Amino acid sequence: MEKSNLKRTLLIAVIVSIVFVSIPILAQIYIEGKLFTGSNYLDTTTIDFFGSLIAVFFIIEGFSRMILYPNASLRAQATRILRVGIGFSILSLHIIPFLSR
């Protein structure tokens, strides 16, 4: 029973992460008309670097907690799933400007 609960939690985390990554990418495409735009003065490499580090922390911490507590209910795992999704969203927001440089 614990394997199926963990698999279901990880599957939902992946789906939420894909949705959370799609939102900034689609917003960038529809608002600006293209994915890669020029960076403004607030998008420095340092901000992108530290923002990416924080996002990776959210992702690793969320997944590690899911794996550490495989028997937890989906309700108990909900904040961890959101943490992973938000981490991927933040990561995509900081990778897009970095790739456009």
C-alpha positions as CSV (number, residue, x, y, z in Angstrom):
1,M,0.0,0.0,0.0
2,E,2.8,2.4,0.8
3,K,4.4,2.2,-2.7
4,S,1.1,3.0,-4.5
5,N,0.6,6.0,-2.1
6,L,4.1,7.3,-2.8
7,K,3.7,6.7,-6.6
8,R,0.4,8.6,-6.5
9,T,1.9,11.5,-4.6
10,L,4.9,11.7,-6.9
11,L,2.7,11.6,-10.0
12,I,0.5,14.4,-8.7
13,A,3.7,16.4,-7.8
14,V,5.0,16.0,-11.4
15,I,1.6,17.0,-12.9
16,V,1.4,20.1,-10.6
17,S,5.0,21.0,-11.5
18,I,4.3,20.8,-15.2
19,V,1.3,23.1,-14.7
20,F,3.3,25.5,-12.6
21,V,6.1,25.6,-15.1
22,S,3.7,26.1,-18.0
23,I,2.1,29.2,-16.5
24,P,5.2,31.5,-16.6
25,I,6.2,30.1,-20.0
26,L,2.8,30.6,-21.5
27,A,2.4,34.1,-19.9
28,Q,5.8,35.1,-21.3
29,I,4.9,33.8,-24.8
30,Y,1.4,35.5,-24.9
31,I,2.3,38.7,-23.2
32,E,5.7,39.4,-24.9
33,G,5.0,37.5,-28.0
34,K,8.1,35.4,-27.6
35,L,9.7,33.2,-24.9
36,F,13.1,34.9,-24.8
37,T,13.1,38.6,-24.3
38,G,15.8,41.1,-23.3
39,S,16.5,41.3,-19.7
40,N,15.7,44.5,-17.8
41,Y,17.8,46.1,-15.2
42,L,16.3,43.9,-12.4
43,D,17.2,40.6,-14.0
44,T,20.8,40.4,-13.1
45,T,22.7,37.2,-13.3
46,T,23.2,37.2,-9.5
47,I,19.4,37.4,-8.9
48,D,18.8,34.6,-11.4
49,F,21.6,32.5,-9.7
50,F,20.3,32.9,-6.2
51,G,16.7,32.5,-7.3
52,S,17.6,29.2,-9.0
53,L,19.4,28.0,-5.9
54,I,16.3,28.7,-3.7
55,A,14.1,27.0,-6.3
56,V,16.3,23.9,-6.3
57,F,16.1,23.9,-2.5
58,F,12.3,23.9,-2.6
59,I,12.3,21.1,-5.2
60,I,14.8,18.9,-3.3
61,E,13.2,19.5,0.1
62,G,9.7,18.8,-1.2
63,F,10.6,15.6,-2.9
64,S,12.8,14.4,0.0
65,R,9.9,14.9,2.4
66,M,7.6,13.0,0.1
67,I,10.0,10.1,-0.1
68,L,10.8,10.2,3.6
69,Y,7.1,9.9,4.6
70,P,5.7,7.6,1.9
71,N,2.7,6.6,4.0
72,A,1.4,10.1,4.5
73,S,-2.0,10.9,3.0
74,L,-2.4,13.0,0.0
75,R,-3.8,15.7,2.2
76,A,-0.6,15.7,4.3
77,Q,1.5,15.8,1.2
78,A,-0.4,18.7,-0.4
79,T,2.0,21.4,0.9
80,R,5.0,19.4,-0.2
81,I,3.5,19.0,-3.7
82,L,2.9,22.8,-3.8
83,R,6.4,23.4,-2.6
84,V,7.8,21.3,-5.5
85,G,5.5,23.0,-8.0
86,I,6.4,26.5,-6.8
87,G,10.1,25.5,-6.9
88,F,9.8,24.5,-10.5
89,S,7.9,27.6,-11.4
90,I,10.6,29.8,-9.7
91,L,13.3,27.8,-11.5
92,S,11.7,28.3,-14.9
93,L,11.3,32.1,-14.2
94,H,15.0,32.4,-13.6
95,I,16.2,30.1,-16.3
96,I,14.3,31.8,-19.1
97,P,16.2,35.2,-18.7
98,F,19.5,33.4,-18.2
99,L,19.1,31.4,-21.4
100,S,18.2,34.6,-23.3
101,R,21.5,36.3,-22.5
